[in-house]
Amino acid sequence: MSESARRMSSAPPTDPTQTWDRPLKVQFVHGLESAPGSSKSTYLDRFFDALTPAMDTRDFEGAIATQSEKAAEFFPDVLVGSSFGGAVALAMLQRRLYGGAVVLLCPAYRHFGVEGRIPEASRVLIVHGSRDELVPLDDSKALAATGTPGLVELVVVDDEHRLHSLLEGDALATLVRKALIVTR
């Protein structure tokens, strides 16, 4: 993405539970067995100006291309990737196809050959379930250790891979907003 195509967001409020003067734009990159209209997609639609682009999860490179193209058109404040979508979002960061805040939900980056490295100066919030049996928690711990201190945070929640507990109340919405105010 060219520098001119990148949009800097206005400064977020200091309290992540407060809304901005406009709805936050959130692009959701769904998981391998998910799609637009999923529970997380629907949840994000309730709290944000959200977009969940359809993608072919059988084609990892094609999924990256689809999500990058949509991000260049939509200009999200936050990119949220779940499992497979977390691998896609991380690859987008590494390839400089997206440069804003990212929330990775149980990112399955190792399953798809994505290097376990967060680019320097990237704002990333990783959320992982302590009882996840599909993607090891240690993968997220290792990934969080690669990022710029103060800009990367790992949040471990008492949940399984699908992180359904985050869809109760405003838990996931608060984490999405928190990704914007992680500071050095």
Sine and cosine of phi, psi and omega as CSV:
sin_phi,cos_phi,sin_psi,cos_psi,sin_omega,cos_omega
0.00,0.00,0.73,-0.68,0.00,-1.00
-0.95,0.31,0.35,-0.94,0.01,-1.00
-0.87,0.50,-0.60,0.80,-0.02,-1.00
-0.93,0.36,-0.43,0.90,-0.01,-1.00
-0.99,0.17,-0.30,0.96,0.01,-1.00
-0.98,0.20,0.62,-0.79,0.02,-1.00
-0.86,-0.51,0.80,-0.61,0.08,-1.00
-0.99,0.11,0.71,-0.71,0.00,-1.00
-0.99,0.16,0.43,-0.90,0.12,-0.99
-0.91,0.41,0.35,-0.94,-0.04,-1.00
-0.89,0.46,0.76,-0.65,0.01,-1.00
-0.97,0.26,0.31,-0.95,0.08,-1.00
-0.93,0.38,0.42,-0.91,0.00,-1.00
-0.95,0.31,-0.40,0.92,0.05,-1.00
-0.99,-0.14,0.92,-0.38,-0.10,-1.00
-0.92,0.38,-0.15,0.99,0.03,-1.00
-1.00,0.03,-0.13,0.99,0.01,-1.00
-1.00,-0.02,0.46,-0.89,0.04,-1.00
-1.00,-0.03,0.31,-0.95,0.05,-1.00
-0.99,0.14,-0.08,-1.00,0.06,-1.00
-0.98,0.20,-0.04,1.00,0.10,-1.00
-0.54,-0.84,0.36,-0.93,0.03,-1.00
-0.90,0.43,0.65,-0.76,0.11,-0.99
-0.92,0.39,0.61,-0.79,0.05,-1.00
-0.99,-0.12,0.86,-0.52,-0.05,-1.00
-0.82,-0.58,0.81,-0.59,0.11,-0.99
-0.97,-0.24,0.82,-0.58,-0.01,-1.00
-0.97,-0.23,0.82,-0.57,0.06,-1.00
-0.97,-0.22,0.97,-0.26,-0.16,-0.99
-0.96,0.29,0.18,-0.98,-0.03,-1.00
-0.99,0.14,0.03,-1.00,-0.09,-1.00
-0.85,0.52,-0.67,0.74,-0.06,-1.00
-0.96,-0.28,0.45,0.89,-0.06,-1.00
-0.86,-0.51,-0.08,-1.00,-0.03,-1.00
-0.21,-0.98,0.17,-0.98,0.16,-0.99
-0.83,0.56,0.62,-0.79,-0.04,-1.00
1.00,-0.04,0.02,1.00,0.04,-1.00
-0.93,0.36,0.11,-0.99,-0.02,-1.00
-0.88,0.47,-0.67,0.75,0.01,-1.00
-0.93,0.36,-0.66,0.75,0.03,-1.00
-0.86,0.51,-0.74,0.68,0.01,-1.00
-0.89,0.45,-0.67,0.75,0.04,-1.00
-0.86,0.51,-0.77,0.64,-0.04,-1.00
-0.88,0.47,-0.57,0.82,0.06,-1.00
-0.88,0.48,-0.53,0.85,-0.01,-1.00
-0.94,0.35,-0.51,0.86,-0.11,-0.99
-0.97,-0.23,-0.38,0.93,-0.16,-0.99
-0.66,-0.75,0.17,-0.98,0.24,-0.97
-0.99,0.16,1.00,-0.06,-0.18,-0.98
-0.94,-0.35,0.53,-0.85,0.06,-1.00
-0.76,-0.65,0.76,-0.66,0.09,-1.00
-0.83,-0.56,1.00,-0.03,-0.01,-1.00
-0.93,0.37,0.64,-0.76,0.12,-0.99
-0.95,0.32,0.59,-0.81,0.04,-1.00
-0.51,-0.86,0.38,-0.92,0.05,-1.00
-1.00,0.05,0.96,-0.27,-0.06,-1.00
-0.97,0.25,-0.06,1.00,0.09,-1.00
-0.99,0.12,-0.18,0.98,-0.06,-1.00
-0.81,-0.59,1.00,-0.08,-0.08,-1.00
-0.87,0.50,-0.75,0.66,-0.01,-1.00
-0.90,0.44,-0.62,0.79,0.06,-1.00
-0.91,0.43,-0.59,0.81,0.05,-1.00
-0.91,0.42,-0.66,0.75,0.06,-1.00
-0.88,0.48,-0.71,0.71,-0.01,-1.00
-0.89,0.46,-0.70,0.71,0.01,-1.00
-0.87,0.49,-0.76,0.64,-0.04,-1.00
-0.91,0.41,-0.62,0.79,0.01,-1.00
-0.91,0.42,-0.68,0.73,0.02,-1.00
-0.88,0.47,-0.71,0.70,0.01,-1.00
-0.91,0.40,-0.61,0.79,0.03,-1.00
-0.90,0.43,-0.61,0.79,0.01,-1.00
-0.92,0.40,-0.47,0.88,0.02,-1.00
-1.00,0.06,-0.62,0.79,-0.14,-0.99
-1.00,0.01,-0.46,0.89,-0.04,-1.00
0.81,0.59,0.87,0.49,-0.02,-1.00
-0.93,0.38,0.53,-0.85,0.14,-0.99
-0.97,0.26,-0.57,0.82,-0.02,-1.00
-0.68,-0.73,0.68,-0.73,0.12,-0.99
-0.96,-0.27,0.83,-0.55,-0.01,-1.00
-0.92,-0.40,0.85,-0.53,0.01,-1.00
-0.86,-0.51,0.74,-0.67,-0.04,-1.00
-0.92,-0.39,0.87,-0.49,0.06,-1.00
0.84,0.55,-0.95,-0.31,0.10,-0.99
-0.80,0.60,-0.70,0.71,0.02,-1.00
-0.89,0.45,-0.49,0.87,0.09,-1.00
-0.92,0.39,-0.60,0.80,0.07,-1.00
-0.92,0.40,-0.66,0.75,0.04,-1.00
-0.89,0.46,-0.74,0.68,-0.02,-1.00
-0.88,0.47,-0.67,0.74,0.02,-1.00
-0.90,0.44,-0.68,0.73,0.04,-1.00
-0.87,0.48,-0.63,0.78,0.04,-1.00
-0.88,0.47,-0.67,0.75,0.06,-1.00
-0.88,0.47,-0.74,0.67,-0.05,-1.00
-0.89,0.46,-0.58,0.82,-0.02,-1.00
-1.00,0.02,0.06,1.00,-0.01,-1.00
0.86,0.50,0.59,0.81,0.08,-1.00
-1.00,0.00,-0.22,0.98,0.08,-1.00
-0.49,-0.87,0.65,-0.76,-0.07,-1.00
-0.78,-0.62,0.20,0.98,-0.02,-1.00
-1.00,-0.07,-0.25,-0.97,-0.01,-1.00
-0.94,0.34,0.56,-0.83,-0.05,-1.00
-0.72,-0.69,0.65,-0.76,0.17,-0.99
-0.90,-0.43,0.84,-0.55,0.02,-1.00
-0.94,-0.33,0.87,-0.50,0.00,-1.00
-0.98,-0.22,0.94,-0.35,-0.03,-1.00
0.69,0.72,0.86,0.52,-0.13,-0.99
-0.91,0.41,0.81,-0.59,-0.04,-1.00
-1.00,-0.09,0.70,0.72,-0.10,-1.00
-0.87,0.49,-0.64,0.77,-0.01,-1.00
-0.91,0.41,-0.52,0.86,0.00,-1.00
-0.92,0.40,-0.34,0.94,-0.08,-1.00
-0.87,-0.50,0.31,0.95,0.11,-0.99
0.95,0.31,0.35,0.94,0.03,-1.00
-1.00,0.06,0.72,-0.69,0.01,-1.00
-0.87,0.50,0.67,-0.75,0.01,-1.00
-0.99,0.15,0.93,0.36,-0.06,-1.00
-0.55,-0.83,0.80,-0.60,0.11,-0.99
-1.00,-0.07,0.81,-0.58,0.00,-1.00
-0.85,0.52,0.53,-0.84,0.01,-1.00
-0.83,0.55,0.63,-0.78,0.06,-1.00
0.94,0.34,0.26,0.97,0.05,-1.00
-1.00,0.01,0.69,-0.73,0.07,-1.00
-1.00,0.00,0.93,-0.38,-0.07,-1.00
-0.70,-0.72,0.77,-0.64,0.12,-0.99
-0.92,-0.39,0.87,-0.50,0.01,-1.00
-0.97,-0.25,0.78,-0.63,0.03,-1.00
-0.87,-0.48,0.79,-0.62,-0.05,-1.00
-0.66,-0.75,0.63,-0.77,0.05,-1.00
-0.99,0.15,0.73,-0.68,-0.02,-1.00
-0.92,0.40,-0.33,0.94,-0.01,-1.00
-0.94,-0.35,0.38,0.93,0.02,-1.00
-0.92,0.38,0.83,-0.55,0.02,-1.00
-0.96,-0.27,-0.01,1.00,0.01,-1.00
-0.98,-0.18,-0.68,0.73,0.01,-1.00
-0.86,-0.50,0.87,-0.50,-0.04,-1.00
-0.88,0.48,0.69,-0.72,0.08,-1.00
-0.84,0.55,-0.57,0.82,0.01,-1.00
-0.86,0.51,-0.49,0.87,0.06,-1.00
-0.88,0.47,-0.69,0.72,0.01,-1.00
-0.94,0.34,-0.58,0.82,0.07,-1.00
-0.89,0.46,-0.70,0.71,0.01,-1.00
-0.90,0.43,-0.67,0.75,0.01,-1.00
-0.90,0.44,-0.70,0.71,-0.01,-1.00
-0.88,0.48,-0.52,0.85,-0.02,-1.00
-0.94,0.34,-0.25,0.97,-0.03,-1.00
-1.00,0.03,-0.27,0.96,-0.10,-1.00
-0.99,0.15,0.15,-0.99,0.03,-1.00
-0.93,0.37,0.85,-0.53,0.01,-1.00
-0.81,0.59,0.69,-0.72,-0.01,-1.00
1.00,0.02,-0.30,0.96,0.02,-1.00
-0.94,-0.34,-0.18,0.98,0.00,-1.00
-0.83,-0.56,0.71,-0.71,0.01,-1.00
-0.67,-0.75,0.63,-0.78,0.11,-0.99
-0.95,-0.31,0.81,-0.59,0.06,-1.00
-0.90,-0.43,0.87,-0.50,0.03,-1.00
-0.98,-0.21,0.81,-0.59,-0.01,-1.00
-0.89,-0.45,0.44,-0.90,0.01,-1.00
-0.98,0.18,1.00,0.06,-0.06,-1.00
-0.32,-0.95,0.09,-1.00,0.04,-1.00
-0.99,-0.11,-0.18,-0.98,-0.09,-1.00
-0.85,0.53,-0.65,0.76,-0.08,-1.00
-0.96,0.29,-0.25,0.97,0.06,-1.00
0.82,0.57,0.67,0.74,-0.01,-1.00
-0.89,0.45,-0.45,0.89,0.00,-1.00
-0.89,0.46,-0.42,0.91,0.00,-1.00
-0.95,0.31,-0.28,0.96,-0.04,-1.00
-1.00,0.02,0.00,1.00,0.07,-1.00
-1.00,0.01,0.78,-0.63,0.00,-1.00
0.91,0.41,-0.65,-0.76,-0.04,-1.00
-0.92,-0.39,0.42,0.91,-0.09,-1.00
-0.85,0.52,-0.78,0.62,-0.02,-1.00
-0.93,0.38,-0.64,0.77,0.02,-1.00
-0.87,0.50,-0.66,0.75,0.02,-1.00
-0.90,0.43,-0.65,0.76,0.03,-1.00
-0.91,0.41,-0.63,0.78,0.04,-1.00
-0.88,0.48,-0.71,0.71,0.02,-1.00
-0.92,0.40,-0.59,0.81,0.00,-1.00
-0.88,0.47,-0.55,0.84,0.01,-1.00
-0.85,0.53,-0.45,0.89,-0.01,-1.00
-0.99,0.16,-0.32,0.95,-0.08,-1.00
-0.92,-0.40,0.23,0.97,0.13,-0.99
-0.92,0.39,0.86,-0.52,-0.05,-1.00
-0.78,-0.62,0.32,-0.95,0.02,-1.00
-0.92,0.40,0.00,0.00,0.00,0.00
